[in-house]
Amino acid sequence: MDGVGATKGEISYDEHLIDIIDPQVWNDTHKASDARERTPSIPKIPTALKNCQNQKLQGWYKPNVISIGPYYYGGDHLQEAQKLKSGHAMKFIEESKQNRDALFLKIIKKTPELKKCYCYHNKTISDSSDEKLATIFLLDGCFLLHFINYSSEKDGSKLLGLTNHEMTHIKQDLFLLENQLPYKVLKLLLKGAKNSNPMEEKIKDFVASHAPFHGGIRVKKVNPKPYHLLHYLQGIILDKPETSSPTQKQNEGDKGHRRGRLEGDSCKNIQELKKVGIHFKPSPTSYLTDISFEPHFGITGCLKLPTFSMNTSTMIIFLNLIAFESSDTTSNLGVISYLCFLDSLIDRWDDVKELQAAGIIRNFVGERADVAQFFNSVCSKLVPNPSAYDDVKEQIQNHVDRHQNCTLRTWYIQSKQKYFSSPWSFIALTAAVIGLLLTGIQAYTSLFFS
């Protein structure tokens, strides 16, 4: 793609294109429509967040294969992908039956607005002309749409000329906070494109397919104006503006009263909850809002949690969603609140083992201790929404209180866990009972019929 695939320092979109732009239109695009400072929708990773994480975690904020947007444009280790982007971008333009120069004009008119999505103090943003930024937006947007279009196909990697390994790394890179493209760019490129409506559906399905959670994710309502793909993903897995228990319908006074009680109680971990008769099951859906507690006859209880896979991609997405919610861009702390709640349940490897056995965690990381360590280290400094899952927390606390105040209930639960936790323990108990009965019968007959 002429000019679009140039390397850092060489970007010079076709000179003739700039010459034919109406001077008045060019001047209008340079007028700032709003002089006020704005919080960027694609911020940099908060320094305070990075400072409390090790080097391995910090590395998961940076792209491995491909840069999207200006922050990492021109990185030495990303140069190979620059060539790749040019070819795919051109294919998108050809297949969508659009004119490259017309698309560039469309983008450059919006560039003053689009660059407000980024931190102005970033060197690439402040030192780049609108021409250079528009070229980045055009190249990356066209590549992104072409990649999404074909990656969903059965032979997607073959059609894109990529290995499965390359596909995996590119997909991971597309959900990094600092590697985002304003969603407005994609909308501009699709406006007037052939088959634009199916493409919008493909974007939605592509984003939903990267949710770490399994089953029950039906994308009914989506944010009509997501900032970028990562923001889109956040909305899909939360399914609601704020994370709270689905049954949370108390008034504000009640909230304050309950919160005062709950703040003094630290949530028990999995092993402690097991001791008071609480077991665990997957939620019927995988939305982070779908966490519930069901008491059973006041003796036992069931905590239902969304099912998710724990692998490198999941951890990368969690970290970048945390960074997004930790910035001033959004007031929605849904993912942070969910992870903090999960962290309160997971202290050690045996807590992870229990959630695995319940079908809630699918562990592809390796050691269970590594999974526990991830949650413990990542969530240690996070501040969740203080009212998130209040309903569930109170129900659990009430169950714990009832258990502690009833000796009979405690005896029943301990006996159940000891003698009915596995078929072998049940068989052993049954054999022991039969043995006692036979011994009793033998003693009785020998005493009265001898």
VOGU-3710 file (C-alpha; in Angstrom, 3 decimals, decimal comma):
1> mdgvgatkge> 0,000/0,000/0,000  1,827/3,103/-1,226  2,989/5,238/1,625  0,810/3,478/4,183  3,311/0,729/4,906  6,276/3,063/5,376  8,433/2,608/8,436  8,961/5,090/11,258  10,292/8,414/10,068  9,371/7,597/6,465
11> isydehlidi> 5,631/8,156/6,550  4,684/10,382/3,688  1,255/9,593/2,367  1,014/10,303/-1,380  2,066/13,926/-1,842  -0,431/14,387/-4,672  -3,251/13,455/-2,303  -2,485/16,348/0,019  -2,240/18,688/-2,968  -5,755/17,924/-4,146
21> idpqvwndth> -7,415/18,460/-0,769  -9,438/21,668/-0,611  -7,272/24,126/1,435  -10,349/25,316/3,313  -11,201/21,743/4,352  -7,606/21,191/5,457  -7,632/24,367/7,567  -10,972/23,489/9,136  -9,630/20,152/10,358  -6,903/21,974/12,289
31> kasdarertp> -9,331/24,109/14,295  -9,764/22,773/17,811  -13,459/22,226/18,445  -12,985/22,130/22,183  -10,098/23,700/24,060  -10,877/21,966/27,314  -8,703/19,142/28,587  -10,272/15,724/28,096  -9,606/12,403/29,720  -8,337/10,183/26,890
41> sipkiptalk> -10,404/7,109/26,102  -7,157/5,274/25,268  -4,964/6,229/28,233  -1,504/5,031/29,141  -1,192/2,378/31,849  -1,410/4,139/35,247  2,094/4,405/36,726  0,889/3,474/40,209  -0,533/0,237/38,819  2,663/-0,754/37,012
51> ncqnqklqgw> 4,828/0,075/40,020  3,159/-2,609/42,136  3,593/-5,345/39,507  6,565/-7,485/38,547  8,343/-7,294/35,193  6,475/-10,268/33,753  3,107/-8,629/34,369  4,339/-5,281/33,058  5,360/-7,025/29,833  1,732/-8,026/29,229
61> ykpnvisigp> 0,792/-4,419/28,509  3,045/-4,254/25,434  2,377/-5,783/21,992  4,455/-8,792/20,965  3,735/-8,863/17,241  1,715/-5,925/15,968  1,132/-2,292/16,885  -2,324/-0,765/16,621  -2,564/2,992/16,986  0,277/5,457/17,570
71> yyyggdhlqe> 1,674/4,510/21,010  3,834/1,620/19,774  4,080/2,605/16,139  7,572/2,049/14,731  8,781/-0,282/17,496  11,831/-2,218/16,320  10,390/-5,643/17,170  7,115/-4,764/15,403  8,559/-3,808/12,017  7,865/-7,167/10,375
81> aqklksgham> 4,160/-6,748/11,083  4,152/-3,289/9,474  4,698/-4,944/6,099  1,967/-7,462/6,893  -0,521/-4,704/7,715  -0,063/-2,921/4,387  -1,089/-5,933/2,289  -4,144/-6,726/4,387  -5,208/-3,079/4,513  -5,164/-2,874/0,727
91> kfieeskqnr> -7,228/-6,074/0,473  -9,884/-4,613/2,763  -10,141/-1,480/0,606  -10,437/-3,551/-2,567  -13,012/-5,975/-1,157  -15,116/-3,204/0,381  -15,237/-1,443/-3,016  -13,934/1,839/-1,621  -11,411/4,421/-2,769  -8,207/4,718/-0,765
101> dalflkiikk> -7,816/8,456/-1,231  -11,431/9,092/-0,279  -10,953/7,044/2,898  -7,835/9,024/3,762  -9,737/12,297/3,342  -12,512/10,956/5,559  -10,010/10,022/8,287  -7,887/13,167/8,152  -10,939/15,385/8,599  -11,600/13,593/11,897
111> tpelkkcycy> -7,961/13,338/13,022  -8,055/16,404/15,353  -10,951/14,721/17,156  -9,451/11,224/17,022  -6,107/12,193/18,536  -7,937/13,455/21,624  -8,566/9,775/22,369  -4,855/9,469/23,249  -2,576/11,104/25,813  -1,408/14,292/24,139
121> hnktisdssd> 1,829/14,292/26,118  2,852/11,046/24,441  5,735/11,855/22,083  4,224/10,082/19,073  1,023/12,116/19,436  2,563/15,509/20,159  5,306/15,234/17,511  3,179/13,798/14,704  1,363/15,780/12,055  -2,288/15,087/11,354
131> eklatiflld> -1,155/13,555/8,055  1,022/11,018/9,826  -1,634/10,143/12,411  -4,315/9,820/9,731  -2,070/7,391/7,863  -1,651/5,281/11,002  -5,407/5,295/11,615  -6,154/4,328/8,005  -3,573/1,557/7,839  -4,398/0,028/11,218
141> gcfllhfiny> -8,159/0,361/10,807  -8,202/-1,343/7,406  -5,911/-4,110/8,654  -8,049/-4,632/11,748  -11,272/-4,967/9,777  -9,704/-7,373/7,269  -8,217/-9,487/10,076  -11,532/-9,654/11,954  -13,410/-10,521/8,776  -11,243/-13,538/7,944
151> ssekdgskll> -10,179/-14,741/11,399  -13,712/-15,999/12,038  -13,602/-18,241/8,961  -12,881/-21,963/9,279  -9,522/-21,607/7,515  -8,936/-18,103/8,832  -5,216/-18,439/9,474  -4,639/-19,908/6,003  -6,703/-17,178/4,329  -4,702/-14,532/6,180
161> gltnhemthi> -1,389/-16,250/5,455  -0,581/-16,635/9,146  0,352/-19,531/11,403  -1,883/-20,414/14,349  0,889/-19,171/16,647  0,941/-15,780/14,899  -2,855/-15,579/14,999  -2,873/-16,160/18,761  -0,303/-13,436/19,437  -2,028/-10,935/17,157
171> kqdlfllenq> -5,357/-11,552/18,888  -3,702/-10,989/22,270  -2,199/-7,730/21,009  -5,596/-6,459/19,852  -6,915/-6,303/23,434  -4,063/-4,358/25,057  -5,118/-0,979/26,454  -2,234/0,970/24,921  -2,679/-0,845/21,607  -6,182/0,340/20,805
181> lpykvlklll> -7,704/2,207/17,891  -10,696/4,529/18,399  -13,838/2,633/17,433  -14,852/5,744/15,501  -12,133/4,880/12,972  -13,742/1,511/12,260  -17,149/3,159/11,907  -15,726/5,677/9,424  -14,110/2,932/7,348  -17,286/0,836/7,319
191> kgaknsnpme> -19,526/3,726/6,328  -20,037/3,248/2,624  -18,321/-0,147/2,550  -19,906/-3,086/0,781  -21,516/-5,504/3,295  -20,994/-3,122/6,228  -23,862/-4,582/8,314  -22,511/-8,165/8,356  -19,130/-6,682/9,247  -20,574/-4,956/12,330
201> ekikdfvash> -21,932/-8,346/13,434  -18,547/-9,957/12,812  -16,850/-7,355/15,014  -19,333/-8,079/17,810  -18,821/-11,847/17,479  -15,035/-11,430/17,296  -14,940/-9,408/20,516  -17,353/-11,776/22,294  -15,216/-14,778/21,299  -12,360/-13,323/23,351
211> apfhggirvk> -14,322/-13,190/26,583  -12,476/-15,443/29,081  -15,806/-16,852/30,231  -17,702/-19,873/28,936  -21,346/-20,471/28,207  -24,325/-18,183/28,465  -22,698/-15,148/26,837  -25,431/-13,945/24,522  -24,664/-10,505/23,229  -28,158/-9,018/23,292
221> kvnpkpyhll> -27,394/-5,425/24,144  -24,053/-3,842/23,402  -22,621/-0,422/24,009  -23,654/1,514/20,892  -20,592/3,745/21,226  -17,636/1,748/22,589  -14,364/3,648/22,802  -12,390/0,719/21,377  -12,301/-3,098/21,287  -11,221/-3,475/24,925
231> hylqgiildk> -14,092/-1,241/26,072  -16,418/-3,285/23,846  -15,223/-6,483/25,569  -15,774/-4,981/29,019  -19,390/-4,211/28,151  -20,009/-7,711/26,819  -18,769/-9,587/29,890  -20,467/-7,242/32,350  -23,763/-6,966/30,445  -24,752/-4,170/32,861
241> petssptqkq> -23,516/-0,621/33,567  -22,355/-1,536/37,057  -21,424/-4,788/38,781  -23,851/-5,653/41,545  -25,803/-8,673/42,585  -28,760/-9,289/40,256  -31,081/-9,358/43,275  -29,722/-6,210/44,892  -32,814/-4,003/45,338  -32,399/-2,412/48,756
251> negdkghrrg> -32,751/1,304/49,425  -29,811/3,589/50,133  -30,346/3,572/53,901  -30,332/-0,208/53,928  -27,165/-0,191/51,823  -25,372/1,985/54,331  -26,485/-0,180/57,256  -25,380/-3,378/55,543  -22,086/-1,966/54,359  -21,175/-0,943/57,880
261> rlegdsckni> -21,669/-4,549/58,960  -19,901/-6,110/55,991  -16,828/-3,883/56,168  -15,890/-5,513/59,454  -16,126/-9,003/57,981  -13,463/-10,239/55,613  -14,886/-12,656/53,071  -13,932/-16,273/53,812  -11,824/-18,279/51,397  -13,052/-21,416/49,645
271> qelkkvgihf> -11,781/-23,852/52,278  -13,379/-21,882/55,107  -16,685/-21,721/53,260  -16,575/-25,481/52,692  -16,322/-26,008/56,443  -19,628/-24,226/56,975  -21,432/-26,275/54,337  -21,103/-24,044/51,288  -20,418/-25,756/47,973  -19,822/-24,255/44,536
281> kpsptsyltd> -21,414/-24,494/41,103  -21,087/-22,685/37,760  -23,550/-19,840/37,190  -26,164/-20,366/34,459  -24,528/-17,544/32,452  -20,982/-16,235/32,299  -21,676/-12,557/32,922  -19,630/-11,188/35,801  -22,846/-9,892/37,330  -24,208/-13,434/37,586
291> isfephfgit> -22,902/-14,351/41,040  -25,470/-15,669/43,485  -25,856/-17,564/46,759  -28,627/-20,088/47,428  -29,218/-21,355/51,000  -30,524/-24,914/51,326  -32,865/-25,456/54,299  -30,709/-23,174/56,425  -28,067/-25,920/56,699  -25,974/-25,821/53,524
301> gclklptfsm> -25,597/-23,306/50,712  -24,447/-22,984/47,118  -22,307/-20,158/45,743  -22,625/-19,873/41,960  -19,796/-18,267/39,985  -19,144/-17,698/36,249  -17,015/-20,333/34,521  -13,760/-19,150/32,937  -10,547/-20,460/31,417  -7,294/-19,488/33,089
311> ntstmiifln> -4,546/-19,138/30,494  -2,085/-16,505/29,297  -4,683/-14,753/27,129  -7,092/-14,553/30,074  -4,456/-13,023/32,335  -3,495/-10,475/29,662  -7,133/-9,444/29,200  -7,707/-9,210/32,966  -4,628/-7,003/33,411  -5,591/-4,628/30,625
321> liafessdtt> -9,205/-4,375/31,764  -7,907/-3,565/35,246  -5,702/-0,842/33,768  -8,639/0,560/31,781  -10,882/0,682/34,853  -8,049/2,118/36,975  -7,753/5,120/34,660  -10,058/8,133/34,807  -11,686/7,092/31,528  -14,523/5,077/33,054
331> snlgvisylc> -16,336/4,988/36,386  -17,333/1,357/35,864  -15,295/-0,894/38,168  -17,126/-4,074/37,208  -14,114/-6,217/36,306  -12,016/-4,970/39,232  -14,899/-5,686/41,631  -15,328/-9,203/40,255  -11,610/-10,006/40,469  -11,384/-8,669/44,032
341> fldslidrwd> -14,346/-10,835/45,027  -12,694/-13,858/43,426  -9,406/-12,988/45,128  -11,154/-13,006/48,514  -12,175/-16,615/47,818  -8,753/-17,758/46,592  -5,863/-17,798/49,044  -4,029/-21,001/48,188  -3,705/-23,751/45,614  -6,363/-25,892/47,334
351> dvkelqaagi> -8,936/-23,115/46,814  -8,152/-23,251/43,090  -8,424/-27,052/43,194  -11,933/-26,800/44,650  -13,077/-24,352/41,956  -11,573/-26,621/39,304  -13,453/-29,616/40,680  -16,670/-27,576/40,598  -16,107/-26,735/36,921  -15,710/-23,000/37,575
361> irnfvgerad> -12,020/-22,641/36,683  -10,472/-24,403/33,696  -6,789/-24,196/34,488  -4,401/-24,095/31,528  -1,692/-22,175/33,387  -0,104/-25,188/35,040  0,376/-25,196/38,786  -2,659/-24,268/40,873  -0,380/-22,234/43,116  0,449/-20,015/40,114
371> vaqffnsvcs> -3,237/-19,268/39,584  -3,658/-18,333/43,252  -0,513/-16,206/43,112  -1,814/-14,312/40,073  -5,019/-13,243/41,807  -3,289/-12,494/45,111  -0,592/-10,315/43,541  -2,723/-8,519/40,942  -5,626/-7,709/43,268  -3,658/-6,717/46,371
381> klvpnpsayd> -3,743/-2,965/45,618  -7,054/-2,731/43,760  -10,044/-0,806/45,104  -13,386/-2,316/44,014  -16,844/-0,800/43,998  -17,687/-0,932/47,743  -21,269/-2,030/47,074  -20,440/-4,751/44,537  -22,013/-8,116/45,421  -23,322/-6,779/48,765
391> dvkeqiqnhv> -26,351/-9,042/48,517  -24,218/-12,147/48,044  -21,737/-11,161/50,746  -24,498/-10,617/53,292  -26,159/-13,935/52,488  -22,835/-15,720/52,944  -22,162/-13,903/56,214  -25,640/-14,759/57,522  -25,023/-18,405/56,677  -21,659/-18,340/58,484
401> drhqnctlrt> -23,254/-16,713/61,550  -26,029/-19,318/61,700  -23,490/-22,101/61,389  -21,335/-20,749/64,210  -24,372/-20,440/66,495  -25,686/-23,980/65,944  -23,714/-27,001/67,194  -26,093/-29,497/65,550  -25,671/-27,860/62,131  -21,891/-27,921/62,564
411> wyiqskqkyf> -21,946/-31,612/63,475  -24,138/-32,440/60,460  -21,897/-30,628/57,977  -18,680/-32,072/59,404  -20,139/-35,573/59,332  -21,329/-35,119/55,764  -17,918/-33,892/54,608  -16,104/-36,640/56,465  -18,253/-39,629/55,559  -19,994/-38,669/52,315
421> sspwsfialt> -17,332/-36,669/50,472  -16,433/-39,646/48,229  -17,839/-43,084/47,334  -15,002/-44,800/49,198  -15,651/-42,985/52,476  -19,360/-43,799/52,132  -18,561/-47,471/51,446  -16,233/-47,549/54,442  -18,922/-46,004/56,659  -21,545/-48,438/55,360
431> aavigllltg> -19,217/-51,387/55,981  -18,524/-50,150/59,495  -22,251/-49,772/60,247  -22,988/-53,249/58,859  -20,123/-54,639/60,899  -21,504/-53,060/64,059  -24,996/-54,398/63,318  -23,698/-57,924/62,723  -21,635/-57,760/65,904  -24,694/-56,579/67,826
441> iqaytslffs> -26,873/-59,340/66,378  -24,245/-61,943/67,177  -23,924/-60,688/70,743  -27,712/-60,631/71,155  -28,203/-64,182/69,848  -25,333/-65,563/71,883  -26,717/-63,933/75,017  -30,369/-65,025/74,718  -30,254/-68,189/72,609  -27,134/-69,945/73,793
//
